[in-house]
């Protein structure tokens, strides 16, 4: 089914789609839209493709449901029980959504208290909000598989000598490096903290002290590297203002999670809860594994002596 703007305007105002078996009204669409998170609904509704896909899905579901009723499937006791369980799941999800929305609104009303607590958490966990040291490096790679280990090492030493003599690595790398990305980056790697690079490469790169320093050839699983330090950004402590929104967001999420989990836990710990353990145990299917067949040719199968 394809919707055109002309076809849509030809339908009655409250009827969006109709067929001999199903009708979709604007109220159906409004209800379906509530399944989308509130902060995403506007973006969802402004996409013609998403609207069309949703209406298509609704039409298919309603049509199949109509045919199921025509066949009397909704009269089957097991089906009725399943429908009741599906209703329970839907209502439970809506109840959880309400609990979370109310908790979020309650949190938002306590702005002054929340900011004060966020500042306390910042002071307690200052180390959590440190931007780690980063380095900016260039390198030339000599693949030992392609060149052989001795030849790769010799080429790396020769390249290092040229760099120390003043040759620009951006001119040298494209002609020498076996790194497949060299045509794009001319040997320059994106800056990064510890943990981003190969461990051996990283140890050598972070050991360089000043911009312009060039390492000895470094052997990694990729081959020999000659590394040049381009720059270094020291670690720094982020200010509270920089991380305030982050901390408040984490606090809000925890407040909402705690509110929801508290309700669920109370249901599970209800002192008036009664469990028919015998009946519950009877739900667990018991599989009886038959003993392996006796091999007639084995000594164990032989008749005992008389």
C-alpha positions in Angstrom: 0.0 0.0 0.0 1.3 3.4 -0.9 -0.1 6.7 0.5 -0.1 9.8 -1.6 -1.0 13.2 -0.3 -4.0 13.3 -2.7 -5.3 10.0 -1.5 -5.0 11.0 2.1 -7.0 14.2 1.6 -9.8 12.3 -0.2 -10.5 10.4 3.0 -12.9 11.6 5.7 -11.1 13.9 8.2 -11.1 11.3 11.1 -10.5 8.3 8.8 -6.9 7.8 7.7 -7.1 4.5 5.9 -10.0 2.1 5.2 -10.6 -1.2 3.5 -13.5 -3.7 3.5 -11.9 -5.3 6.6 -10.3 -2.5 8.5 -10.5 1.2 9.3 -7.8 3.3 10.9 -8.8 6.6 12.5 -6.8 9.6 13.6 -7.3 8.4 17.2 -5.6 5.1 16.3 -2.6 7.0 15.0 -2.5 9.2 18.1 -2.5 6.1 20.4 0.2 4.4 18.3 2.4 7.5 18.5 2.4 7.3 22.3 4.6 4.2 21.9 7.4 6.4 20.7 9.4 8.1 23.5 8.0 11.6 24.2 11.2 13.4 23.2 11.3 11.6 19.9 7.6 11.9 18.8 8.0 15.2 16.9 10.9 13.9 14.8 9.0 10.7 14.2 5.9 12.5 13.1 7.8 14.8 10.7 9.0 11.8 8.7 6.6 10.9 5.9 8.3 7.5 5.5 7.9 6.6 9.2 4.3 7.7 9.3 3.6 5.6 6.2 5.4 2.6 7.6 3.5 2.8 10.9 0.1 3.1 9.1 1.0 0.1 7.0 1.8 -1.9 10.1 -1.4 -0.8 11.8 -3.4 -1.8 8.8 -1.9 -5.2 8.5 -2.4 -5.9 12.2 -6.0 -4.7 12.2 -6.8 -6.7 9.1 -5.3 -9.9 10.5 -7.1 -9.3 13.8 -10.4 -8.9 11.9 -9.8 -12.2 10.1 -8.9 -13.9 13.4 -12.2 -12.8 14.9 -14.1 -13.9 11.7 -12.7 -17.4 12.3 -13.7 -17.3 16.0 -10.1 -17.5 17.2 -10.9 -14.9 19.9 -13.4 -17.4 21.4 -10.8 -20.0 22.2 -10.2 -20.1 26.0 -6.4 -20.3 25.6 -6.4 -17.4 23.1 -8.6 -15.4 25.6 -6.1 -16.0 28.3 -3.2 -14.9 26.0 -5.1 -11.8 25.2 -5.6 -11.1 28.9 -1.8 -11.6 29.5 -1.0 -9.2 26.6 -3.3 -6.6 28.1 -1.5 -7.1 31.4 1.9 -6.6 29.8 0.7 -3.4 28.0 -0.9 -1.9 31.2 2.2 -2.9 33.2 4.4 -1.1 30.7 2.2 2.0 30.8 2.3 1.9 34.6 6.1 1.7 34.6 6.1 4.6 32.2 3.9 6.7 34.5 6.1 5.8 37.6 9.2 6.9 35.7 7.6 10.1 34.4 6.4 11.0 37.9 9.8 10.3 39.4 11.5 12.4 36.7 9.1 15.3 37.4 9.7 15.0 41.1 13.5 15.1 40.6 13.2 18.1 38.3 11.3 20.1 41.0 14.2 19.8 43.5 16.7 21.8 41.4 18.6 23.5 44.2 18.9 20.3 46.2 20.0 18.3 43.1 22.7 20.9 42.1 24.1 20.9 45.7 24.3 17.1 45.6 25.9 17.1 42.2 28.6 19.4 43.4 29.2 17.0 46.4 29.5 14.1 44.0 31.9 16.1 41.8 34.2 16.8 44.8 34.1 13.2 46.0 34.8 11.8 42.5 37.1 14.5 41.0 39.3 11.8 39.5 36.4 10.6 37.5 36.3 13.9 35.7 39.8 14.2 34.5 40.5 14.4 30.8 43.4 12.0 30.3 46.7 13.0 28.6 46.7 12.7 24.9 49.4 12.6 22.2 49.4 13.5 18.6 51.8 11.5 16.5 52.9 10.6 13.0 54.5 7.3 12.0 56.0 5.4 9.2 55.4 1.6 9.1 57.7 -1.0 7.6 56.0 -4.3 7.2 58.2 -7.2 8.2 56.1 -9.7 6.4 56.4 -7.8 3.1 60.0 -6.7 3.4 61.6 -9.3 5.8 62.6 -8.4 9.3 66.2 -7.3 8.7 65.3 -5.2 5.6 62.4 -3.6 7.4 64.6 -2.6 10.3 67.2 -1.2 8.0 64.6 0.9 6.2 63.2 2.1 9.5 66.7 3.2 10.6 67.3 5.0 7.3 63.9 6.8 7.6 64.7 7.9 11.1 68.0 9.3 10.0 66.3 11.4 7.4 63.7 12.7 9.8 66.4 13.7 12.3 68.1 15.5 9.4 65.0 17.6 8.9 63.0 15.8 6.2 59.3 16.4 6.6 57.5 13.2 7.6 54.4 14.1 5.5 56.7 14.0 2.5 58.5 10.8 3.5 55.7 8.7 4.8 53.7 8.5 1.5 56.7 7.1 -0.3 57.9 4.7 2.4 55.1 3.6 4.7 53.4 0.3 4.3 50.4 1.6 6.3 47.3 1.3 4.1 46.0 4.6 5.4 49.1 6.6 4.5 47.6 8.0 1.2 44.8 9.5 3.3 46.7 10.8 6.4 50.3 11.0 5.2 51.3 9.1 8.4 49.5 11.4 10.8 47.3 9.5 13.4 44.4 10.9 15.3 45.3 12.1 18.7 44.3 9.9 21.6 44.8 8.8 25.2 46.5 5.7 26.5 44.6 2.6 25.6 43.9 3.7 22.0 47.1 2.4 20.4 48.9 -0.9 20.2 50.5 -1.4 23.6 54.1 -1.5 22.3 53.5 1.4 19.9 51.8 3.4 22.7 54.7 2.8 25.2 57.2 4.2 22.7 55.0 7.1 21.6 54.2 8.3 25.2 57.9 8.0 26.1 58.7 10.8 23.6 59.1 14.1 25.5 58.9 17.0 23.2 57.2 17.7 19.9 59.5 16.8 17.1 61.2 13.9 18.9 61.6 10.8 16.8 61.6 7.3 18.3 64.0 4.4 17.6 62.4 1.7 15.3 59.6 0.1 17.3 58.5 -3.5 16.5 54.8 -4.3 16.9 52.6 -7.0 15.4 52.2 -4.6 12.3 56.0 -4.3 11.7 58.6 -1.6 12.5 57.4 1.9 13.2 59.3 5.2 13.3 57.2 7.5 15.4 57.4 11.3 15.6 55.7 13.2 18.4 53.6 16.1 16.9 52.0 17.4 20.1 50.9 16.5 23.6 47.9 17.6 25.6 48.4 17.1 29.3 45.8 15.6 31.5 43.4 18.3 33.0 40.8 18.4 35.6 37.3 19.3 34.2 35.5 22.0 36.2 32.1 21.4 37.8 30.4 23.6 35.3 31.7 21.4 32.5 30.3 18.2 34.0 27.3 19.6 35.8 24.8 18.4 33.2 26.4 15.0 33.0 26.3 14.5 36.8 22.7 15.7 37.0 21.7 13.4 34.2 23.2 10.4 36.0 21.5 11.4 39.2 18.2 11.8 37.4 18.5 8.4 35.7 19.3 6.8 39.1 16.4 8.5 40.8 14.0 7.2 38.2 15.5 3.7 38.2 15.3 3.5 42.0 11.7 4.6 42.0 10.8 1.9 39.5 12.8 -0.8 41.1 11.4 0.0 44.5 7.8 -0.6 43.2 8.8 -3.8 41.6 10.8 -5.0 44.6 7.8 -4.3 46.9 5.6 -6.4 44.7 8.0 -9.3 44.9 8.5 -9.0 48.6 4.9 -8.6 49.5 4.5 -10.4 52.9 1.0 -11.5 51.9 2.3 -13.2 48.8 1.4 -16.9 48.8 3.2 -19.5 46.6 1.9 -22.9 45.9 5.4 -24.4 45.6 4.2 -27.9 44.8 2.2 -26.6 41.9 5.1 -24.4 40.8 7.5 -27.3 40.9 5.0 -29.3 38.8 5.5 -26.8 36.0 9.1 -27.8 35.5 9.3 -30.5 32.8 11.2 -33.6 33.9 13.1 -35.3 31.2 13.9 -39.0 31.8 17.1 -40.1 30.0 16.8 -43.8 29.1 19.9 -45.9 30.0 22.2 -46.7 27.1 21.5 -50.0 25.3 23.6 -53.0 26.4 26.0 -54.2 23.8 25.4 -57.9 23.5 29.0 -58.5 22.5 30.4 -56.9 25.7 31.5 -58.9 28.6 28.9 -57.2 30.8 26.2 -58.6 28.6 27.4 -62.2 28.9 25.4 -64.6 31.0 26.7 -65.1 34.5 28.5 -68.5 35.1 26.3 -71.2 36.6 
